[in-house]
Every structure is written in structure tokens, then in C-alpha cells.
Amino acid sequence: MNSNRKAAIKKRRIFLSLCALVLVLAVAVIALSVTVIMNAIKDKDTAKQNNLSSVNEVSSQETSTPEKKGPEMVQRGEYTLNADYSRLLLVNAEYPLPEDYKYGWNLTKIEAKYHNGQLDQIDAGIWPYMRAMVEAAWKDGVDLKVWSPYRSYATQKMLFENRVKKEGGDEVKAATAVARPGTSEHNTGLCADFNMASSKFEGTEMFKWMCENAEDYGFILRYPKDSIDITGVMYESWHWRFVGINCAKEINNLNITLEEYIKLKGLEPQGGIYDNATADVN
Ligand SMILES: [Zn+2]
């Protein structure tokens, strides 16, 4: 009996040991499975995060370095001009140049072959555009020349006083033909009279050419017919003002004057009086 009992105990021990082993193995298998699953989930998350961060990188690249839009450059003959460059300073009887205005602050000399008058200075920023325009007219067989560009205060004063004499002392009437000193665009160097300061200019091929092409170089007919109520100046076919290529086209498309354009755009009439001295052109 004793030996039987011993055998039974031994059997039980073996059975228990086997049970324990199975249990340990089962625990081990479960633990391993859990680890594998956890790792798999972790890998998936990491991959997801990586994807997300790469998406973020792309979008942050897109937002932090937006494509820089440079000025609109246009080719005019051999010259490359900046179509966005503008000079919108308003000068008229209502907006005279301020008393401390630096007359002739940004001038350059016009070579003799481009002008047929006594005066030969122009705003340095607009000269590349005017030169390109005059040369383009020549190419088309049109003898366009600069007659009267920049005028000093003293020259404008002399011209105005002569006109007042001609009008029998009527300053108001004189001012519709010759601007008072300090109220003329010629005092800024941003405009010019071409070939002649005379109503005869309207009948010339130069005038016809300017009407068709001046806007491509940034110039507008500054004092159009029937606009004296707005500009305060009579019709002057010979007087052309630089505003900028894109601005000139817009003004012509809208069929308005510079006074109306500045109002329409909500610009300060003399806000940028010394701004935009030069454009990157060649
Ligand atoms: Zn003029």
C-alpha cells in the first residue's frame, strides 16, 4: 500500500509539474503575443506619425516659402522694363508741390539726340521708359523728340508770368494754359511735352503714334479733351505724363484722368512724393 501511495504521489507530482510547465509556456506564449502585437501597433503609430510629420513638413514648406512673385518685366525693343513700376505723384492747382519740395532731386540729363528743345533734364527713374519710347517711335519712322521735360521753379515762374502778360493780367485764365510755379508736373520731371508745345501737335504722326503706343511705355495723355473740369488744365495733345506701364493701361481702359484714378484707388495724392526713385530696368 505504501509503495502504491508513493507511486500515486509521484504521479501527481509529475502531473502537477506538467501542469505548471504548460501554464508557464502558456503565459510565455501570451506574453510574447502581447509584445508582438504591441510592437506592431507601435510601429503603425510611428509610421502614421512619420507620414503626418512629412505631410506637415510639406505644408509648412508650402506656407513658409511661398513662391515669390517678382515685378512684371516686359521687353520693349532692346530694353527690359518693369511694368509694375509707377510714379503716381499728383500735382495740380489743388495739390501744389509743398514749399519744402526739393526741386530737381532725382534728375538725369537727356542726350542731345533725344530732344529738340532747350531743356534737357528728366526724372532719372522714368528716363529708361521715355528713351525706349522715343527709340521705338524712330524705329517706326516717327520723329518723336522731347521738347520740354523738367522745369525748375524759376523757369515755370517765368513761363507763367509771360502767359499772364499775354492774357492781359488775367492770372486765372493764364493758369489754365501755363501752370503756376509749384503746380506743374514739369516741376517734378515726371512728364514731357513732345516736339512742340502747340495744338498743332494733334495733327502730327507723332501724336498718332503716341496715342497708339505711349501706354506701352507707361505714359498717358495727361490733359485730354473736355477734362478741364477735373484737371484744371485745357486740352494738351503734346503733354504726356509717366505713371507706369500697368497703371497707364488701366487708366486708358477706364478712360479716366490721373485725378480720378488716384481717387478711385484711394491713394494719397502726394503720399509717395520722394518714393520709387528708380526701377530695376536695363
Ligand atoms: Zn507740358
Boltz pocket constraint, residues with backbone or C-beta under 6 A from the ligand:
constraints:
  - pocket:
      binder: B
      contacts: [[A, 148], [A, 186], [A, 192], [A, 193], [A, 238], [A, 239], [A, 240]]
      max_distance: 6.0
